[in-house]
Amino acid sequence: MTPPSGKYSGDNFSLARLALFSLGAAVAVLAVTTAVVVLADPTPVVGLVIGLVGVAAAIAAMGVVSKRMTRKAFGEGDQDPTHGSGS
């Protein structure tokens, strides 16, 4: 079986670029979280909650960036409605 060619062949895909962009998005979210904690000067419990929300947002940002970059390189993938339905 030959790999797909054309727009979604993945010829321009770079794993290093994907990692750098994903980690860059997470660092940006954590920098904003740090600024919020420093500027708000919250109590320890509120600071912990802000930090945990920041970590969750950083993980979400990594997922969004990696999904967008991967779909841009390889397309939407298999559109079979029965795939992954769990039945």
Secondary structure, 3 states (H helix, E strand, C coil): CCCCCCCCCCCCCCHHHHHHHHHHHHHHHHHHHHHHHHHHCCCHHHHHHHHHHHHHHHHHHHHHHHHHHHHHHHCCCCCCCCCCCCC
